[in-house]
Amino acid sequence: MLQEQTFQRIDGTEATLKDYPGQAWLIVNTASKCGLTPQFEGLEQLHQDYRKQGLVVLGFPCNQFAGQDPGTDEEIQSFCQMNYGVTFPVFSKIEVNGKGTHPLFAELKALAPNTTGEQDVEWNFTKFLVTRDGEVTRFAPKTNPTDLVAAIERIVVPV
């Protein structure tokens, strides 16, 4: 079950989705040196605009796509905060494809294959929107975070 999957915070402590209660989670595999990296700004805006309504944005750095997130966890966290003002939780680096796929992403991929029916994450900034009922919708890497507003507004609690 998604809520039971454990992952590691930057400080080394374990977390689960239960630690981030809300109506919905937007789970994203991120990268600091990607052409899509400016999406951090839009993700932070979603976090600010909808956190009081129950949306939690969660960032999971991944270095599997052209080595575009080579830094340490601390360097990645600092980069996100300094360059994009990120305040949403960013976790320790993980793998999203292959033998080392983190169990959280294995489950997300199984619940929401991509548009061609394949499970692999295509690239950095693939987004998974999870409702409070556990329904998962996948959004492509090039989908701008602002394009998720309608989907988010359907599942969060109005203020």
N, C-alpha and C positions, 0 to 999 in steps of 0.2 A: 504494500500500500504506500502511495506517495508520501503521506504524512509521516510514515515510519522511517523513511530513508535518512541516514545520517550523512552529514557532510561537515567539513572543517572550516571554522572561522579563521580569519587571518591570524588571530592570536593563538591558534592551535587548539582551541576548545571545540568540542563537537556541538552540532546543532541539528535540528530537524525542522520540517515545515511547521510543526506545532509551536515552535519558538517564535514564529512570525504569524500570529493569528490574524485573520482578516476574512473578508468575503472572497478574495481572489489573490492569486499569486501570478506575477509576470516573471517567468524564469528565463534568463537570457545567458547564452554562452558569449563571453565578451573577449575583446583583444585590444591592446593598447596601441598597436602599430599597424592598423588595418585602414583601408580606405573608408570603412564603415564606422571607424572609431568615433567620429562626431555624433553618432547616435546616442552616445552617453548623455549628451545635452537633452535630447528628447525623452530619454528614459528617466532622467532626473525630473524633468517637467511633469511627466506622468506621475512620478512618485509624489511630487509636491501637490499636484492638483487632486489626486485621488486617494491619498493615504488615509485621510479622515473618513473616507467613504468605504474603506476596507480593502484597498489594493496595496499589496506589498510587492515592490520590485526587488528581485534578487539577482545579483550578477555573479556569474561563474567564469572566471578567466580560463582560457584554453589556448594552448600553444600548438595545437595540432594542425593548424591551417597556415602553411608557409612560414612557420615560426614567428607569428605576429604578436606573440605575447611572451617574450623571452625573460622578462624580469622576475625578480623574487616577488613573493606575495606582498611584502611591504612596499616594494617599488611600484607595483601595480596599484595598490591602494593609494599611495601618495600621488601617483600620476592622475588617477581618476578624480581625486579631491582637488588637486591644484589646477588641473586643466579644464575640468568640467563641473566642479562644485558638487560632485557626487556625494550624497548623504545616504542613499539607499545601501543596504548591506552588500558588500563584495566579499566573496569567499576565497579560500585557497584554490589554487589552480587545479583543474581536473582534466580528464579526458572524456570526450563525448562520443567517440567512435572507436571501433576496434576492440581488441582483447581487454584493454584497460578501461573500457567505458565505465564511468561512475554509475552505480545502480540507480540513482535518481534519473539520470538521462536515459538509461536503458528503459526504464519504465515510461518516461515521457515519450520517447520515440515509439514505443510499442502502442501507446494509447493514441498517438497522433502522427501517423506516417506523413511523409511529405506529399506533395500534389501528384507525384508519379507512383505513389504507393510504397516507396522505399522508406526504410526507417532511418538510415544514416542522416546525421546533421550535415547539411550541405556546406556550411561556411560559418564564419564568425557572425554573431548577432542573429542567430536563429532564435525566435521567441516562442515560448510556450505560455499561453494564458490558461490558467487553471481556475475553474469555478469552485465555489464552496462545496459543490456536490461532486467534485472530482472530474468533471468533464474537461478535457484538454483540447485546445485548438492551437495548431502550429501556424506561425507566420514566418515567411521567408526572410532571409538575412537582409535583403534590400528593402523590405517593408519598413517605411519610416515609422518611428514610434507614434507620431501624431496620427497616423492612419489607423491606430488601434482604439482611438477614443470611442467610436460607436460601440465596438465590441465590449470595451470596459464599462461603458455606461449602462449596458444591458445587464451587467452582473454585479455591480456594486450597489451599495445602499445609498440612496440620495440623502444629502445633508439637509 
